[in-house]
Amino acid sequence: MQLVSMLVFLTLSIMSSIVMMFVSSIFWVWVMIDISTLFMIPFLAAESRPKKSWFTGVGVYFVVQFIGSVSILFAMVIDWAFSTSVFCSYVMCLGFSLKLGLVPLHFWVSRSFAYFHYGGIFVVGAGQKVFVIACVPMFSDVPFCAYLFYGMAVGSMLYGPVAMFNSILVKSFLAYSSVNHTGFLVITSWFGLHLIYLYSFIYCVSMMFLTWMLWSGRCVLMKELGTDLPACYKTGFIATALSFSGFPPFLDFCTKYVVIQIAMEGRAFIAIFAVLASSLMNLIVWIWVTSLAASSGMISSLPPSSSLLSDIFNISCISWNLFSGMAFGMLY
Amino acid sequence: MSLLILMVLSCFCVVFLNKKDQVVAVINCFGVWSAFSLTYWGGSGVSWESLSELFCVDIYSSSLISLTLWVCGISIMVSSALVNLRGTFNLFWVLVTLLAFMLVQCFMVNTLAMFYVLFESTLVPMISIIGIWGGQFERVPSIQYIAAYTVGGSFPLLLVFTAMELHSGSSFMWFICSKMDFNWIFWTACFLGFLIKLPAYPFHTWLPKAHVQAPVGGSVILAGILLKLGGYGITRLMMLFSYTLESFGIFVIVLSLYGSVYGAVMCIRQSDVKKLIAFSSVSHMAFPVIGLFSCTEVGLVGAYIMLVSHGFISSGLFVLCGISSELVHSRKIKAMNEGVRAIPSLGFIWLVMIMANLGVPPCPVIISEVLSVVSAIALWPWVFVPLALYFVLSGVYSFSLYCQLTTSKVKHKTEVLFNEVTLKDMKAMYLLLYPLVEVLFKWDLWAMA
């Protein structure tokens, strides 16, 4: 019953987000964002065995999203009342940055994620962000806001991997990974929405594999990743980690290469620097994660035997990370 | 393409064998592939394989392809001791075969984009080998250092070929000679990644770390073929962008001259054999750098003789190091003394390999060194001073190594574990010495007609 209710609220949230993509007024965008967030709360709060602190993560998430929404609403009201004021752009920029969790307004991400279940981490960290990013205005009337917004995105891309490296909990690690990828998505939005949709789809599928594997092992601490991760998923996890490291010919390298290509065409050298620097730091972090995942004893057979579904999932994960990059490159 | 198809089909057949037979089958496959790759050797111009749309092969590619297949086969052969270590040995030969497959493609592709992708992809099996079978706990930070250094250094190259694709629509790198004038920033972006890979001084710091952490088979591949990717990449980019004698090149030659002397001095001070061989590689790799950047045909021929010869010689040294360290379970020179003196033939082979490394005739290394010296002196006659100093120092560390291995001054007797070494390991040594003879008689293969 709880699972059904979770799915219902999740579906309602997704529907609101999809409707948001088709409305033309910023007011209705704000309405749909808030409805989507409200429906997300019961989904995030659902736990099979509720702990004393079950409300902590959800509470922090709700308060922050609420403050962000209030900022956006306030900005809209200012814009209606004083159409020549630039103050509304600053407030709106602040509101969206807070909702997305861009550096330096990212403080809530780790605090919330530490108390979410893995389904919540996937939806909030990967799925929800793309809808919000797609609705952020261009701030063409106040260029400083645009530079500020993208500057925060660059900061997120550079800060995220550093914080990932210092994470003790797996969920905190995923939180800062989400911060890093949010920055990358915002940078990508500079070059075109179609690229965001494509990269978001890729990122969501990769995160789905990752969160499923971590959830199945009930992974809590980073240092115990090797023992907690199920043996049947180790090869899939390592493939995902190598992909996030940015090694060719894995998927993440291909997506970042496309972005670099477009950035070079547009002479966006800061974006190129941010992508390359972030990739280098991600390489170091994910090699560390790979070594943790492979640390507790080697796989005795190749592949390890388990249920048919687990094997299919594992092979799908490896194939996705290894071959989708080439397909993406040919498509794009 | 035909070689790649042969490799894939052979591996497919090997999968159906008994697990115990798979190792022997794979080693034999590498022998067959090496023999097949010799059909690509054809002197100047491109070989018959270049009829493919994706690949183009000339003597520079084909010599390194043969070296790749030979060295990878040897690395599987000498890794029999790994059977007793953690993990499954089948995974090792799978990773080595995958690495060989990527390397062969790397030497055959005709676009800079694909070359870059394969160039970086070879890191994945290599760091997997080091991570799984590496000897020490510090292997993870070493892997991070190696990966970050080599990947970070090749980012400028990524930007170069991306710009190339944007402006000309393709990164095809054959039969094209750019007529543009480039500044030093461009040349740095082009060559930095390859200079790190070689490794040229001062970008050499990752190599001793890698060799210390890697198992024997990993060190054989790393020294035998992975470093040669750097030289090959430099050659291709020089041809593509019509590199002539630039201030950047002169600066790199100066650094390499210093690096050759520096490497030799560091070798003298080492007590760990693997680190000694690593620094020896650093000082030897100065010669291909000098030869390539001197923009002379003599230098190019000398560079490739050194690249190919060093591939066999350094692999042989690492194999010997592996055999000797398995006998006494230590990599310290003084500890190996007991093992080497207990097996006189081992001492003799050490002498042969040390002399080959030193460049004593008839080893082809001497031809390479002479040609590189000629090409360097063509730039500026006084270059022979640091080179002469290098020759003296290399003699010092070579004889020092041999004396420490064979003279009996050790006070504490070390137990020699004869059962840790198999006949397969010694066979690998003979198989590494034979190709040197081939290189000696065919040293003018890389000269342009």
Interface residues (C-beta under 8 A of the other chain):
Chain A: L242 S245 G246 F247 P248 P249 F253 Y257 I260 Q261 M264 E265 I272 L276 L280 L283 I284 I287 W288 T290 S291 A294 G297 M298 I299 S300 S301 L302
Chain B: R86 G87 T88 N90 L91 V94 Y116 V117 L118 E120 S121 L123 V124 I127 G131 I132 V140 I143 Q144 A147 A148 V151 G152 F155 L158 L159 T162 A163 E165 L166
